[in-house]
Amino acid sequence: MPEAVSAAPLTAGPEWRLAAAPVAYEAAVAEMDARAAAIRDGGARELVWLLEHPPLYTAGTSARADDLLDPRFPVHRSGRNRPRFRGSCRRRSTGSAVGATSCSISDARSSHPAM
């Protein structure tokens, strides 16, 4: 797991985490996948994670190889079970903050029936 500056103790409510340094995209995705599974299985609290990645591009579901005119950074495709966006590619630069959340939709639906 990437090192964190702070993490809330295991009590009610979500854990809040602030990354101390940029987190590799692949490591962040793996951590979020593992956290989602643990939440689903009842072994972890929901998470709000504030982080940044080293420079990269994320490619949406409709991205094409020729969308990038200057592919100087790694390209990461959003795919099944990944955040999806329409359009082509987005550049993520150092200093671009990202807020990643892992939460239980079933818990939210039981608390808010209109969802």
N, C-alpha and C positions, 0 to 999 in steps of 0.2 A: 504494500500500500504506500502511495506517495506520502512523504512527510508533511505534517500539518503544523501550522502555527498554534492553533488552538482547537479544541474539540470540547463540546459540552459533555458533562457526565451522563451516564445512562439513566436518565429519568424520563418522565413524561414529556411529550413534545418532540419536535425534530432535533436532530443533532445539527449544529452549525459548525462548518469547517472552513477555515481560510488557509489556502495553500501558501507556504512560505516562499516558494519559487515556482517558475513555470513547470507545468506537468505535461509530459508527453501525451499526445492525443490518444495513442493506443493504450497507455496505462490508465488514463482517465476513463476510457470506454470500458476497459476490463473491470475497473473498480466499480463503476456504476452498474454494470451487468451483475457483478457479484452481490452488490448491495441490494439491487432489486430482488434477486433470488432470496436473499436472507430476510428481507422485509416480507416477501410473500410467504416464507416458511415460519415467520414469527420470531426469527433469531436476531433481528436488528431493528432499530428505530428508523424512521424516515430521516432523510438527510438533505440539507441545503449546503452546497459546496461552492464556494467562491474561489475561482482559480483563473489562471491564464495559461495558454499553450505557447510553445515556441512558434515562430511563423509557419503557417501552413494554409492550404486551401481545403475547404469542405465542398464537396460536389453534391448537389441536390439530385433528386430522382430523375430529373430531366436533363442533367448535364451531359454534354458531348465532349469527346476528346479535343475537338478543335475550339472549344470555348475559351481555353486559356491561351492567351497570346504570348505570355512570358511565364512558363511554368518553372520558376526558380525555387519554389518551395514544394514540399511533399503534398500530394493530393489524397484526401481521405473521402471515400464515397459514403454517403449516408445510405443505409440499406434497410432491409427488413428489421424491425424492432429498434431502429435508430431514429433520432429526430429527423423528420423529413421536411423539406421546404421545396416549393416550386422554384423554378429558375435554374440557373446554371451553377456557377461557382461563387464562393465567398472567400475572401482573404481574411485570415486571422493573423494579426500581427502581435508582436510582443507589446504588452501594455493593454491589449484588448481584454477586458474582463469578461469572464463567462460565469454565469450562474447555472449550476447543474442541480437538479432536484431528483430525488428518488422518494416516491410516496406511494401509499396504498390507495388505489382508486376505489377498491371495495369499501374501505373505511370511510372515504369521503362520501360515497353514495349512501351509506347507511346513516350518516350524519346529515346529509343534504339530499333528500329524496328527489328533488327536482333535477339532479345531475343525470 
